Amino acid sequence: MMYKTLAAAFLASGALQFASASPLEPRQTATVYTHCTAANKVALTFDDGPYNYLTDIVNTLDAAGAKGTFFFNGNNWGCIYDTTLRGKVKYAYDHGHQVASHTWAHKDLTTLTWDQIHDEMWRVEQALQRITGAYPAWVRPPYGNYNDLVKSAAGVRGLSIANWDFDSGDSTGASAAQSKSSYDQIIGSHPSTILALNHETQSSTAYDVLPYAIQKLKAAGYQLVTVAECLGKAPYQSVGSPQTPDGNWHC
């Protein structure tokens, strides 16, 4: 698959190609998705990694015949270029899970300038392409926060925005028991679809809540798929070969 023109031009130059145009000029605006559209599908998503529990989460999903979506930061809980962490990112991708952008340093994009928003986006896009060979088509803004400037910046980068309609609460102090109860409540109401927010950085999510949620969701008749699959969209703008690490792979 060929690179989209803007993405390829940007990566080839290594510079912020989009910053020269005024954000006031008409431009493509990213679509924001908060719900899946494919019936009986659930997208389990995991934010804020890569982190220590990534491989175990992947293995749990694999054992259940499920697919997840990982929204990665470049430098939040750890540097994505760290040898161990980049290996985990590649492991998730190689096992058929979707990898996507959560921006570089988990800043609130609505507080940033046009150039700063692009910087937060392109650095993690570049890292994911270097590590996996795939150029992401999806971004989740930190805290789910976006405005017109963020949507415009994502749009010219060829990205769609994916938020959620169910939050397990694991990043805001919910205990494992509380997160399980939240899953019980949403499953009990049996919506047609669920787009679920979880956090890869929480051990209770990885080892307690996730196995429970998978079992309950499957028992309720849901198929566990990626964000792209639950929306009938492409996961990546392009797919190629991973690159060889060099001196530029650092945080």
C-alpha positions as CSV (number, residue, x, y, z in Angstrom):
1,M,0.0,0.0,0.0
2,M,1.4,3.4,-0.9
3,Y,1.9,6.1,1.7
4,K,-0.6,8.9,1.7
5,T,1.0,11.9,0.1
6,L,1.1,14.1,3.2
7,A,2.4,11.4,5.5
8,A,5.1,10.3,3.0
9,A,6.3,13.8,2.4
10,F,6.5,14.5,6.0
11,L,8.5,11.4,6.9
12,A,10.8,11.8,3.9
13,S,11.8,15.3,4.9
14,G,12.0,14.7,8.7
15,A,10.5,18.2,9.2
16,L,7.1,19.6,10.2
17,Q,5.7,20.1,6.7
18,F,2.2,21.1,7.9
19,A,3.3,23.9,10.1
20,S,3.8,26.5,7.4
21,A,0.2,26.7,6.4
22,S,-2.1,28.9,8.5
23,P,-4.5,26.9,10.6
24,L,-7.2,29.4,9.5
25,E,-7.0,28.1,5.9
26,P,-9.7,25.6,4.9
27,R,-8.5,22.0,5.4
28,Q,-9.7,18.5,6.0
29,T,-11.1,17.9,9.5
30,A,-10.7,14.5,11.2
31,T,-13.9,12.6,12.1
32,V,-14.3,11.8,15.8
33,Y,-15.7,8.3,16.6
34,T,-17.0,7.4,20.1
35,H,-19.1,4.4,19.2
36,C,-18.5,1.2,17.1
37,T,-20.8,0.7,14.2
38,A,-20.6,-3.1,13.6
39,A,-23.3,-4.9,15.6
40,N,-22.3,-7.2,18.4
41,K,-18.7,-6.0,18.3
42,V,-16.7,-4.7,21.3
43,A,-13.4,-2.8,20.9
44,L,-11.2,-3.2,24.0
45,T,-8.7,-0.3,23.9
46,F,-5.6,0.3,26.1
47,D,-4.0,3.7,26.6
48,D,-0.7,5.2,27.9
49,G,1.7,2.4,27.0
50,P,4.0,0.8,26.0
51,Y,4.6,-0.5,29.5
52,N,5.5,-3.6,31.5
53,Y,2.2,-5.4,31.1
54,L,1.8,-5.1,27.4
55,T,3.0,-8.6,26.5
56,D,0.8,-10.2,29.1
57,I,-2.3,-8.3,27.9
58,V,-1.6,-9.4,24.3
59,N,-1.3,-13.0,25.5
60,T,-4.5,-12.8,27.4
61,L,-6.3,-11.4,24.3
62,D,-4.7,-14.0,22.1
63,A,-5.8,-16.9,24.3
64,A,-9.4,-15.7,24.1
65,G,-9.3,-15.3,20.3
66,A,-9.7,-11.5,20.9
67,K,-8.1,-8.5,19.3
68,G,-7.3,-5.2,21.1
69,T,-6.2,-1.7,20.1
70,F,-3.2,-0.1,21.8
71,F,-3.0,3.7,21.8
72,F,0.7,4.3,22.4
73,N,2.6,7.3,23.7
74,G,6.1,8.0,22.7
75,N,7.5,9.1,26.1
76,N,5.0,8.8,29.0
77,W,5.5,5.9,31.3
78,G,8.6,4.9,29.3
79,C,10.4,5.7,26.1
80,I,8.9,3.8,23.1
81,Y,12.4,3.4,21.7
82,D,13.7,1.5,24.8
83,T,14.8,-1.9,23.6
84,T,12.4,-3.8,25.7
85,L,9.4,-1.5,25.1
86,R,9.8,-1.3,21.4
87,G,10.0,-5.1,21.4
88,K,6.6,-5.2,23.2
89,V,5.1,-2.8,20.6
90,K,6.3,-5.0,17.8
91,Y,5.0,-8.1,19.6
92,A,1.5,-6.6,19.8
93,Y,1.5,-5.6,16.2
94,D,2.9,-8.9,15.0
95,H,0.1,-10.7,16.9
96,G,-2.5,-8.8,14.9
97,H,-3.5,-6.2,17.4
98,Q,-4.0,-2.6,16.2
99,V,-1.3,0.0,17.2
100,A,-2.3,3.6,17.1
101,S,-1.2,7.1,18.4
102,H,-1.9,8.5,21.8
103,T,0.6,11.3,21.0
104,W,4.2,11.7,22.1
105,A,4.1,12.9,25.7
106,H,0.4,12.8,26.8
107,K,-0.1,16.5,26.7
108,D,-3.6,18.1,26.6
109,L,-3.6,19.0,22.9
110,T,-6.3,21.7,23.4
111,T,-3.7,23.7,25.3
112,L,-1.1,23.6,22.5
113,T,-0.4,25.6,19.3
114,W,-0.8,24.3,15.8
115,D,2.9,23.5,15.5
116,Q,3.0,21.9,19.0
117,I,0.0,19.7,18.2
118,H,1.7,18.4,15.0
119,D,4.9,17.8,17.0
120,E,3.0,15.6,19.5
121,M,1.5,13.7,16.7
122,W,4.3,13.1,14.2
123,R,6.9,11.9,16.7
124,V,4.8,8.9,17.8
125,E,3.6,8.2,14.2
126,Q,7.2,8.1,13.1
127,A,8.2,5.8,16.0
128,L,5.4,3.4,15.2
129,Q,6.3,3.3,11.6
130,R,10.0,2.7,12.4
131,I,9.2,-0.1,14.9
132,T,6.4,-1.9,13.1
133,G,6.5,-0.6,9.5
134,A,2.9,0.6,9.8
135,Y,1.8,4.2,9.7
136,P,-1.2,4.7,12.0
137,A,-4.6,5.9,10.8
138,W,-5.9,6.5,14.3
139,V,-5.2,8.9,17.2
140,R,-6.7,9.2,20.6
141,P,-6.0,12.6,22.1
142,P,-4.9,12.5,25.8
143,Y,-7.8,12.8,28.2
144,G,-10.1,12.5,25.1
145,N,-9.7,16.3,24.7
146,Y,-9.9,17.9,21.3
147,N,-11.0,21.1,19.7
148,D,-11.3,22.3,16.1
149,L,-7.5,22.9,15.9
150,V,-6.8,19.3,17.0
151,K,-9.4,17.9,14.6
152,S,-7.9,20.0,11.8
153,A,-4.3,18.9,12.6
154,A,-5.4,15.2,12.7
155,G,-7.2,15.6,9.5
156,V,-4.3,16.9,7.4
157,R,-2.2,14.0,8.9
158,G,-4.8,11.5,7.5
159,L,-5.9,10.5,11.1
160,S,-9.3,9.7,12.5
161,I,-9.9,10.3,16.2
162,A,-11.2,7.4,18.4
163,N,-12.5,8.1,21.8
164,W,-14.9,5.8,23.7
165,D,-18.4,5.2,25.1
166,F,-17.4,3.1,28.1
167,D,-14.7,3.9,30.7
168,S,-13.5,1.1,33.1
169,G,-12.4,3.9,35.4
170,D,-9.0,2.3,35.9
171,S,-7.1,5.5,35.5
172,T,-9.2,7.6,37.8
173,G,-9.0,5.4,41.0
174,A,-11.5,2.7,40.4
175,S,-10.6,-0.6,42.1
176,A,-10.6,-3.9,40.2
177,A,-13.9,-4.7,41.8
178,Q,-15.4,-1.4,40.7
179,S,-14.1,-1.8,37.1
180,K,-15.6,-5.3,37.0
181,S,-18.9,-3.9,38.3
182,S,-18.9,-1.3,35.6
183,Y,-18.4,-4.0,33.0
184,D,-21.2,-5.9,34.5
185,Q,-23.5,-2.9,34.3
186,I,-22.7,-2.2,30.6
187,I,-23.0,-5.8,29.6
188,G,-26.2,-6.1,31.5
189,S,-27.8,-3.3,29.4
190,H,-26.5,-5.2,26.3
191,P,-25.9,-2.3,23.9
192,S,-25.3,-3.3,20.3
193,T,-21.7,-2.2,20.5
194,I,-19.1,-1.1,23.1
195,L,-15.9,1.0,22.6
196,A,-14.1,0.4,26.0
197,L,-11.4,2.5,27.5
198,N,-8.8,0.7,29.6
199,H,-5.2,1.6,30.6
200,E,-2.3,-0.7,29.8
201,T,-0.3,0.7,32.7
202,Q,-2.6,-0.7,35.4
203,S,-1.6,-4.2,36.7
204,S,-5.2,-4.8,38.0
205,T,-6.5,-4.2,34.5
206,A,-4.0,-6.5,33.0
207,Y,-4.3,-9.4,35.4
208,D,-7.7,-9.1,37.1
209,V,-10.2,-7.0,35.1
210,L,-9.3,-7.9,31.6
211,P,-9.7,-11.7,32.0
212,Y,-13.0,-11.1,33.7
213,A,-14.3,-8.6,31.1
214,I,-13.3,-10.9,28.2
215,Q,-15.2,-13.9,29.8
216,K,-18.3,-11.8,30.5
217,L,-18.3,-10.1,27.0
218,K,-17.9,-13.4,25.1
219,A,-20.6,-15.0,27.2
220,A,-22.9,-12.2,26.2
221,G,-22.3,-12.9,22.6
222,Y,-19.9,-10.1,21.7
223,Q,-17.0,-10.5,19.3
224,L,-13.9,-8.7,20.5
225,V,-12.2,-6.8,17.7
226,T,-10.0,-3.8,17.0
227,V,-11.2,-0.2,16.7
228,A,-10.7,-0.3,12.9
229,E,-12.7,-3.5,12.7
230,C,-15.6,-2.3,14.8
231,L,-15.9,0.7,12.6
232,G,-15.3,-0.9,9.3
233,K,-12.2,1.3,8.6
234,A,-8.6,0.7,7.8
235,P,-6.2,0.5,10.8
236,Y,-3.2,2.0,8.9
237,Q,-2.5,4.6,6.3
238,S,0.3,2.4,5.0
239,V,2.0,-0.9,5.9
240,G,5.7,-1.6,5.1
241,S,8.7,-3.1,6.7
242,P,10.1,-2.2,10.1
243,Q,13.3,-0.2,10.1
244,T,16.7,-0.8,11.7
245,P,17.4,1.1,14.9
246,D,20.0,3.9,14.6
247,G,21.1,6.9,16.6
248,N,17.8,8.8,15.9
249,W,15.8,6.2,17.9
250,H,15.8,8.1,21.2
251,C,13.5,10.1,23.4
